[in-house]
């Protein structure tokens, strides 16, 4: 699970549905990004970072991998 991504989204008080609409994708696709099932395209990754106001590159790292 991509904890950084989830925490940033929740801090902005966006639902997964709202994020998906802002990016122009399905909610299930966005959920897959958060769950780490697949990676966003570069275009979508940049949109996500812009929407969330995140400047670092570690937002898509899985932070709970043991």
Jmol script that loads the backbone (N, CA, C; Angstrom):
load data "model"
ATOM      1  N   UNK A   1       0.840  -1.182   0.000  1.00  0.00           N
ATOM      2  CA  UNK A   1       0.000   0.000   0.000  1.00  0.00           C
ATOM      3  C   UNK A   1       0.885   1.245   0.000  1.00  0.00           C
ATOM      4  N   UNK A   2       0.464   2.236  -0.707  1.00  0.00           N
ATOM      5  CA  UNK A   2       1.245   3.462  -0.836  1.00  0.00           C
ATOM      6  C   UNK A   2       0.746   4.482   0.180  1.00  0.00           C
ATOM      7  N   UNK A   3       1.304   4.375   1.373  1.00  0.00           N
ATOM      8  CA  UNK A   3       0.864   5.178   2.504  1.00  0.00           C
ATOM      9  C   UNK A   3       0.997   6.670   2.252  1.00  0.00           C
ATOM     10  N   UNK A   4       2.092   7.099   1.630  1.00  0.00           N
ATOM     11  CA  UNK A   4       2.277   8.533   1.353  1.00  0.00           C
ATOM     12  C   UNK A   4       1.141   9.080   0.494  1.00  0.00           C
ATOM     13  N   UNK A   5       0.776   8.344  -0.508  1.00  0.00           N
ATOM     14  CA  UNK A   5      -0.279   8.761  -1.426  1.00  0.00           C
ATOM     15  C   UNK A   5      -1.623   8.866  -0.701  1.00  0.00           C
ATOM     16  N   UNK A   6      -1.920   7.871   0.101  1.00  0.00           N
ATOM     17  CA  UNK A   6      -3.182   7.850   0.843  1.00  0.00           C
ATOM     18  C   UNK A   6      -3.227   8.998   1.851  1.00  0.00           C
ATOM     19  N   UNK A   7      -2.155   9.174   2.605  1.00  0.00           N
ATOM     20  CA  UNK A   7      -2.113  10.232   3.616  1.00  0.00           C
ATOM     21  C   UNK A   7      -2.261  11.609   2.978  1.00  0.00           C
ATOM     22  N   UNK A   8      -1.599  11.849   1.877  1.00  0.00           N
ATOM     23  CA  UNK A   8      -1.700  13.142   1.191  1.00  0.00           C
ATOM     24  C   UNK A   8      -3.119  13.390   0.690  1.00  0.00           C
ATOM     25  N   UNK A   9      -3.727  12.370   0.113  1.00  0.00           N
ATOM     26  CA  UNK A   9      -5.096  12.521  -0.384  1.00  0.00           C
ATOM     27  C   UNK A   9      -6.052  12.843   0.761  1.00  0.00           C
ATOM     28  N   UNK A  10      -5.927  12.110   1.841  1.00  0.00           N
ATOM     29  CA  UNK A  10      -6.809  12.335   2.985  1.00  0.00           C
ATOM     30  C   UNK A  10      -6.572  13.696   3.628  1.00  0.00           C
ATOM     31  N   UNK A  11      -5.319  14.137   3.659  1.00  0.00           N
ATOM     32  CA  UNK A  11      -5.004  15.456   4.222  1.00  0.00           C
ATOM     33  C   UNK A  11      -5.678  16.566   3.422  1.00  0.00           C
ATOM     34  N   UNK A  12      -5.828  16.356   2.122  1.00  0.00           N
ATOM     35  CA  UNK A  12      -6.508  17.323   1.251  1.00  0.00           C
ATOM     36  C   UNK A  12      -8.022  17.129   1.269  1.00  0.00           C
ATOM     37  N   UNK A  13      -8.466  16.092   2.019  1.00  0.00           N
ATOM     38  CA  UNK A  13      -9.891  15.775   2.146  1.00  0.00           C
ATOM     39  C   UNK A  13     -10.551  15.413   0.812  1.00  0.00           C
ATOM     40  N   UNK A  14      -9.797  14.702  -0.027  1.00  0.00           N
ATOM     41  CA  UNK A  14     -10.317  14.205  -1.290  1.00  0.00           C
ATOM     42  C   UNK A  14     -10.670  12.729  -1.145  1.00  0.00           C
ATOM     43  N   UNK A  15     -11.763  12.337  -1.738  1.00  0.00           N
ATOM     44  CA  UNK A  15     -12.094  10.912  -1.826  1.00  0.00           C
ATOM     45  C   UNK A  15     -11.349  10.329  -3.027  1.00  0.00           C
ATOM     46  N   UNK A  16     -11.327   9.020  -3.117  1.00  0.00           N
ATOM     47  CA  UNK A  16     -10.727   8.390  -4.296  1.00  0.00           C
ATOM     48  C   UNK A  16     -11.497   8.797  -5.546  1.00  0.00           C
ATOM     49  N   UNK A  17     -12.796   8.905  -5.419  1.00  0.00           N
ATOM     50  CA  UNK A  17     -13.626   9.298  -6.560  1.00  0.00           C
ATOM     51  C   UNK A  17     -13.272  10.711  -7.028  1.00  0.00           C
ATOM     52  N   UNK A  18     -13.087  11.626  -6.099  1.00  0.00           N
ATOM     53  CA  UNK A  18     -12.727  13.003  -6.458  1.00  0.00           C
ATOM     54  C   UNK A  18     -11.362  13.045  -7.139  1.00  0.00           C
ATOM     55  N   UNK A  19     -10.414  12.294  -6.604  1.00  0.00           N
ATOM     56  CA  UNK A  19      -9.084  12.248  -7.218  1.00  0.00           C
ATOM     57  C   UNK A  19      -9.176  11.702  -8.643  1.00  0.00           C
ATOM     58  N   UNK A  20      -9.910  10.628  -8.794  1.00  0.00           N
ATOM     59  CA  UNK A  20     -10.039  10.013 -10.118  1.00  0.00           C
ATOM     60  C   UNK A  20     -10.631  10.998 -11.125  1.00  0.00           C
ATOM     61  N   UNK A  21     -11.657  11.732 -10.716  1.00  0.00           N
ATOM     62  CA  UNK A  21     -12.275  12.710 -11.616  1.00  0.00           C
ATOM     63  C   UNK A  21     -11.294  13.816 -11.982  1.00  0.00           C
ATOM     64  N   UNK A  22     -10.519  14.281 -11.022  1.00  0.00           N
ATOM     65  CA  UNK A  22      -9.547  15.344 -11.290  1.00  0.00           C
ATOM     66  C   UNK A  22      -8.467  14.878 -12.281  1.00  0.00           C
ATOM     67  N   UNK A  23      -8.110  13.608 -12.199  1.00  0.00           N
ATOM     68  CA  UNK A  23      -7.078  13.042 -13.075  1.00  0.00           C
ATOM     69  C   UNK A  23      -7.662  12.652 -14.431  1.00  0.00           C
ATOM     70  N   UNK A  24      -8.956  12.284 -14.431  1.00  0.00           N
ATOM     71  CA  UNK A  24      -9.591  11.842 -15.663  1.00  0.00           C
ATOM     72  C   UNK A  24      -9.524  10.341 -15.858  1.00  0.00           C
ATOM     73  N   UNK A  25      -9.596   9.598 -14.732  1.00  0.00           N
ATOM     74  CA  UNK A  25      -9.530   8.139 -14.776  1.00  0.00           C
ATOM     75  C   UNK A  25     -10.682   7.560 -13.956  1.00  0.00           C
ATOM     76  N   UNK A  26     -10.845   6.260 -14.001  1.00  0.00           N
ATOM     77  CA  UNK A  26     -11.851   5.565 -13.191  1.00  0.00           C
ATOM     78  C   UNK A  26     -11.383   5.480 -11.743  1.00  0.00           C
ATOM     79  N   UNK A  27     -12.348   5.440 -10.814  1.00  0.00           N
ATOM     80  CA  UNK A  27     -12.002   5.323  -9.405  1.00  0.00           C
ATOM     81  C   UNK A  27     -11.256   4.025  -9.128  1.00  0.00           C
ATOM     82  N   UNK A  28     -11.646   2.956  -9.787  1.00  0.00           N
ATOM     83  CA  UNK A  28     -10.969   1.672  -9.585  1.00  0.00           C
ATOM     84  C   UNK A  28      -9.499   1.739 -10.004  1.00  0.00           C
ATOM     85  N   UNK A  29      -9.204   2.514 -11.025  1.00  0.00           N
ATOM     86  CA  UNK A  29      -7.814   2.695 -11.452  1.00  0.00           C
ATOM     87  C   UNK A  29      -7.038   3.440 -10.379  1.00  0.00           C
ATOM     88  N   UNK A  30      -7.633   4.514  -9.866  1.00  0.00           N
ATOM     89  CA  UNK A  30      -6.950   5.274  -8.810  1.00  0.00           C
ATOM     90  C   UNK A  30      -6.742   4.399  -7.571  1.00  0.00           C
ATOM     91  N   UNK A  31      -7.743   3.616  -7.212  1.00  0.00           N
ATOM     92  CA  UNK A  31      -7.622   2.713  -6.074  1.00  0.00           C
ATOM     93  C   UNK A  31      -6.453   1.746  -6.286  1.00  0.00           C
ATOM     94  N   UNK A  32      -6.295   1.270  -7.507  1.00  0.00           N
ATOM     95  CA  UNK A  32      -5.179   0.379  -7.838  1.00  0.00           C
ATOM     96  C   UNK A  32      -3.830   1.048  -7.630  1.00  0.00           C
ATOM     97  N   UNK A  33      -3.754   2.343  -7.885  1.00  0.00           N
ATOM     98  CA  UNK A  33      -2.516   3.087  -7.620  1.00  0.00           C
ATOM     99  C   UNK A  33      -2.210   3.076  -6.129  1.00  0.00           C
ATOM    100  N   UNK A  34      -3.237   3.370  -5.312  1.00  0.00           N
ATOM    101  CA  UNK A  34      -3.031   3.425  -3.862  1.00  0.00           C
ATOM    102  C   UNK A  34      -2.684   2.057  -3.290  1.00  0.00           C
ATOM    103  N   UNK A  35      -3.283   1.026  -3.835  1.00  0.00           N
ATOM    104  CA  UNK A  35      -3.028  -0.320  -3.333  1.00  0.00           C
ATOM    105  C   UNK A  35      -1.720  -0.903  -3.865  1.00  0.00           C
ATOM    106  N   UNK A  36      -1.121  -0.235  -4.837  1.00  0.00           N
ATOM    107  CA  UNK A  36       0.145  -0.702  -5.389  1.00  0.00           C
ATOM    108  C   UNK A  36      -0.014  -1.821  -6.393  1.00  0.00           C
ATOM    109  N   UNK A  37      -1.242  -2.007  -6.908  1.00  0.00           N
ATOM    110  CA  UNK A  37      -1.460  -3.047  -7.908  1.00  0.00           C
ATOM    111  C   UNK A  37      -0.801  -2.692  -9.236  1.00  0.00           C
ATOM    112  N   UNK A  38      -0.744  -1.406  -9.535  1.00  0.00           N
ATOM    113  CA  UNK A  38      -0.073  -0.952 -10.748  1.00  0.00           C
ATOM    114  C   UNK A  38       0.349   0.493 -10.581  1.00  0.00           C
ATOM    115  N   UNK A  39       1.205   0.937 -11.470  1.00  0.00           N
ATOM    116  CA  UNK A  39       1.763   2.281 -11.422  1.00  0.00           C
ATOM    117  C   UNK A  39       1.049   3.201 -12.404  1.00  0.00           C
ATOM    118  N   UNK A  40       0.905   4.472 -12.025  1.00  0.00           N
ATOM    119  CA  UNK A  40       0.306   5.426 -12.956  1.00  0.00           C
ATOM    120  C   UNK A  40       1.273   5.750 -14.084  1.00  0.00           C
ATOM    121  N   UNK A  41       0.725   6.164 -15.204  1.00  0.00           N
ATOM    122  CA  UNK A  41       1.581   6.655 -16.285  1.00  0.00           C
ATOM    123  C   UNK A  41       2.288   7.904 -15.775  1.00  0.00           C
ATOM    124  N   UNK A  42       3.312   8.320 -16.446  1.00  0.00           N
ATOM    125  CA  UNK A  42       4.037   9.528 -16.038  1.00  0.00           C
ATOM    126  C   UNK A  42       3.093  10.731 -16.024  1.00  0.00           C
ATOM    127  N   UNK A  43       2.246  10.807 -17.033  1.00  0.00           N
ATOM    128  CA  UNK A  43       1.279  11.906 -17.123  1.00  0.00           C
ATOM    129  C   UNK A  43       0.365  11.930 -15.895  1.00  0.00           C
ATOM    130  N   UNK A  44      -0.173  10.777 -15.534  1.00  0.00           N
ATOM    131  CA  UNK A  44      -1.059  10.715 -14.383  1.00  0.00           C
ATOM    132  C   UNK A  44      -0.310  10.918 -13.074  1.00  0.00           C
ATOM    133  N   UNK A  45       0.905  10.419 -12.993  1.00  0.00           N
ATOM    134  CA  UNK A  45       1.713  10.615 -11.784  1.00  0.00           C
ATOM    135  C   UNK A  45       1.966  12.102 -11.549  1.00  0.00           C
ATOM    136  N   UNK A  46       2.274  12.822 -12.603  1.00  0.00           N
ATOM    137  CA  UNK A  46       2.510  14.259 -12.469  1.00  0.00           C
ATOM    138  C   UNK A  46       1.229  14.996 -12.081  1.00  0.00           C
ATOM    139  N   UNK A  47       0.093  14.572 -12.637  1.00  0.00           N
ATOM    140  CA  UNK A  47      -1.189  15.175 -12.270  1.00  0.00           C
ATOM    141  C   UNK A  47      -1.479  14.955 -10.785  1.00  0.00           C
ATOM    142  N   UNK A  48      -1.249  13.735 -10.316  1.00  0.00           N
ATOM    143  CA  UNK A  48      -1.503  13.406  -8.918  1.00  0.00           C
ATOM    144  C   UNK A  48      -0.629  14.262  -8.007  1.00  0.00           C
ATOM    145  N   UNK A  49       0.639  14.349  -8.324  1.00  0.00           N
ATOM    146  CA  UNK A  49       1.539  15.160  -7.505  1.00  0.00           C
ATOM    147  C   UNK A  49       1.117  16.623  -7.496  1.00  0.00           C
ATOM    148  N   UNK A  50       0.679  17.128  -8.631  1.00  0.00           N
ATOM    149  CA  UNK A  50       0.241  18.521  -8.721  1.00  0.00           C
ATOM    150  C   UNK A  50      -1.032  18.747  -7.895  1.00  0.00           C
ATOM    151  N   UNK A  51      -1.993  17.860  -8.027  1.00  0.00           N
ATOM    152  CA  UNK A  51      -3.258  17.973  -7.291  1.00  0.00           C
ATOM    153  C   UNK A  51      -3.002  17.953  -5.781  1.00  0.00           C
ATOM    154  N   UNK A  52      -2.098  17.082  -5.361  1.00  0.00           N
ATOM    155  CA  UNK A  52      -1.819  16.938  -3.937  1.00  0.00           C
ATOM    156  C   UNK A  52      -0.767  17.917  -3.426  1.00  0.00           C
ATOM    157  N   UNK A  53      -0.165  18.676  -4.327  1.00  0.00           N
ATOM    158  CA  UNK A  53       0.854  19.637  -3.926  1.00  0.00           C
ATOM    159  C   UNK A  53       2.096  18.969  -3.370  1.00  0.00           C
ATOM    160  N   UNK A  54       2.463  17.853  -3.943  1.00  0.00           N
ATOM    161  CA  UNK A  54       3.601  17.058  -3.467  1.00  0.00           C
ATOM    162  C   UNK A  54       4.782  17.234  -4.413  1.00  0.00           C
ATOM    163  N   UNK A  55       5.940  17.547  -3.880  1.00  0.00           N
ATOM    164  CA  UNK A  55       7.094  17.819  -4.738  1.00  0.00           C
ATOM    165  C   UNK A  55       8.141  16.705  -4.757  1.00  0.00           C
ATOM    166  N   UNK A  56       8.123  15.827  -3.772  1.00  0.00           N
ATOM    167  CA  UNK A  56       9.112  14.751  -3.733  1.00  0.00           C
ATOM    168  C   UNK A  56       8.730  13.638  -4.706  1.00  0.00           C
ATOM    169  N   UNK A  57       9.649  12.727  -4.938  1.00  0.00           N
ATOM    170  CA  UNK A  57       9.391  11.629  -5.866  1.00  0.00           C
ATOM    171  C   UNK A  57       8.990  10.334  -5.168  1.00  0.00           C
ATOM    172  N   UNK A  58       8.875  10.351  -3.837  1.00  0.00           N
ATOM    173  CA  UNK A  58       8.607   9.110  -3.117  1.00  0.00           C
ATOM    174  C   UNK A  58       7.128   8.848  -2.843  1.00  0.00           C
ATOM    175  N   UNK A  59       6.254   9.619  -3.414  1.00  0.00           N
ATOM    176  CA  UNK A  59       4.824   9.463  -3.121  1.00  0.00           C
ATOM    177  C   UNK A  59       4.282   8.111  -3.566  1.00  0.00           C
ATOM    178  N   UNK A  60       4.876   7.494  -4.567  1.00  0.00           N
ATOM    179  CA  UNK A  60       4.376   6.228  -5.086  1.00  0.00           C
ATOM    180  C   UNK A  60       5.122   5.008  -4.551  1.00  0.00           C
ATOM    181  N   UNK A  61       6.014   5.204  -3.594  1.00  0.00           N
ATOM    182  CA  UNK A  61       6.720   4.072  -3.012  1.00  0.00           C
ATOM    183  C   UNK A  61       5.817   3.338  -2.031  1.00  0.00           C
ATOM    184  N   UNK A  62       5.936   2.027  -1.999  1.00  0.00           N
ATOM    185  CA  UNK A  62       5.227   1.244  -0.999  1.00  0.00           C
ATOM    186  C   UNK A  62       5.996   1.385   0.302  1.00  0.00           C
ATOM    187  N   UNK A  63       5.346   1.949   1.314  1.00  0.00           N
ATOM    188  CA  UNK A  63       6.061   2.219   2.566  1.00  0.00           C
ATOM    189  C   UNK A  63       5.806   1.186   3.644  1.00  0.00           C
ATOM    190  N   UNK A  64       4.966   0.195   3.402  1.00  0.00           N
ATOM    191  CA  UNK A  64       4.716  -0.819   4.411  1.00  0.00           C
ATOM    192  C   UNK A  64       5.232  -2.193   3.990  1.00  0.00           C
ATOM    193  N   UNK A  65       6.220  -2.229   3.127  1.00  0.00           N
ATOM    194  CA  UNK A  65       6.816  -3.481   2.673  1.00  0.00           C
ATOM    195  C   UNK A  65       7.766  -3.959   3.753  1.00  0.00           C
ATOM    196  N   UNK A  66       7.599  -5.217   4.173  1.00  0.00           N
ATOM    197  CA  UNK A  66       8.487  -5.729   5.215  1.00  0.00           C
ATOM    198  C   UNK A  66       9.707  -6.407   4.657  1.00  0.00           C
TER     199      UNK A  66
END
end "model"
wireframe off; spacefill off
backbone 0.3
color backbone group
